[in-house]
Amino acid sequence: MVILSSIVGWLMIYFAKDITTLMIGRFLSGLTVGATVPLETIIIKEYMAPKYKGAFLYLKNAALCTGATIMHIISRCLDWRTIALVALAPLLMDLLIVYTWPESSACRASKQFETSDHTINSNRGNTKSSRYPLGHWRLSTSKFKLTCLDGVVDFCRQFKQKDFFKRLMIMILSTLVLVMSGKHVFFSYALQIMADITGEITQSFYYSLGIDIAITASALFAAVLGKIINPRTLFFSTGFSALSVLMSLCMYLFFTSKGMIVTDKTWISVNLLGVYFMLANFGCASIPLTLVGEIFHLNNKGVSPALSQVWISICLTDRRFQALQATIASLKEQNSELRNSVGMMSAKYDEFLSKISCLEKERQDDKKMTKQLEEKR
């Protein structure tokens, strides 16, 4: 259902003739984006063996970076309607995959206990750690029937668990770090950010493309580092280093804008920004997404990713609302200037018409005087 919603949305964007159809299509495609983030975490937790689960959660972040890089590239050479058609290709592939994959171990354990062993062996491997969650799935699904009322009661009951609340607070703080790292903001406003930093509109695309490639490479490398280094150590070291680089970049841009540093070497700020996003992707932007899939039990598989996505959406809305306010203020200023220009042009036009009417009146008076002189003669 989520994939079908996005397919309909992109088709509406392609065939849009007015702003209403365009916004409805954008809304439908946005529903898929909001729903796939928690669903991806659930799918990885249910299908992957425990020793591979962390790596695939890291690779999910790398896939997001790769998709953003590809969209920045094709937006340079394709029309927005063509881009809407290109976006249908991965959705159709996802639809085919969904219709062909087997049921997960958790789904089998909740309905068919006698056939779930083979599914666990094929999906997660025949190890003690991979088979350990089966007892929890059976215990959690045997207590409650899958009715709407019992589902609501079970949802509310999870908030009374101290262990769940502690994990929820970890998720809130970690995803707050993710949002404040600026990864989503950079993907949305890459060209504008690079144009403001470098002062060159023509070269901003190539600067942003280079940083996109560096971000994607760092996201892939983070999957390797996550298996070698302890996540806490990686989170703290890369986060502190990224903060230091960001402070250096801000100080450099501040001193340059005030004229304290006279330089035209834009590569300094571009390289500092690239290093910052690489360090951020090693820890601040990748570990929070991994934590959402790691710290919660499969008994909370529906609640935890959904709450994390809601919290991320709230934080992103707050971050982008500031940019929206600045854009609205700029449009109002441009509208005011346009009105003033139109008013001045209207005044000059009225003045021009009055001069023409005066000249026409003088010409008619001259004709009358000439006619009177001829009559006297």
GIURVEN-V242815 format. One line per field, one symbol per residue. ss: DSSP state (2 for helix, 1 for strand, 0 for the rest). phi: phi as a letter, one per 40 degrees, with the letter a starting at -180 (. if undefined). psi: psi as a letter, one per 40 degrees, with the letter a starting at -180 (. if undefined). A space follows every 10 residues. Layout:
ss: ???
phi: ???
psi: ???
This chain:
ss: 0222222222 2222000022 2222222222 2222222222 2222222002 2222222222 2222222222 2222222002 2222222222 2222222222 0000222222 2022222222 2220000222 2022222222 2220000222 2222222222 0222222222 2222222222 0022222202 2222222200 0002222222 2222222222 2222222200 2222222222 2222222222 2222222000 0000022222 2222222222 2200002222 2222000222 2222222222 2222222222 2222222222 2222222222 2222222222 2222222222 2222222222 2222220
phi: .ccccccccc ccccccbacc cccccccccc cccccccccc cccccccccd cbcccccccc cccccccccc ccccccbbcc cccccccccc cccccccccb cccccccccc bbccbccccc cccbgcbccc cccccccccc cccbccbccc cccccccccc cccccccccc cccccccdcc cgccccccbc ccccccccgb cccccccccc cdcccccccc ccccccccbc dccccccccc cccccccccc ccccccccgc bcabcccccc cccccccccc ccbccbcdcc cdcccccccb cccccccccc cccccccccc cccccccccc cccccccccc cccccccccc cccccccccc cccccccccc ccccccc
psi: dddddddddd ddddeheidd dddddddddd dddddddddd dddddddiid eedddddddd dddddddddd ddddedeiid ddddddeddd ddddddddee iiiiddddde dgddeddddd dddeigiddd ededdddddd eediigiddd ddddddddee hddddddddd ddddddddde eeddddddfd ddddddddeh ddeddddddd dddddddddd ddddddedih dddddddddd dddddddddd dddddddeed hhiegedddd dddddddddd ddddeddddd ddeddiiedf dddddddddd ddddddddde dddddddddd dddddddddd dddddddddd dddddddddd dddddddddd dddddd.
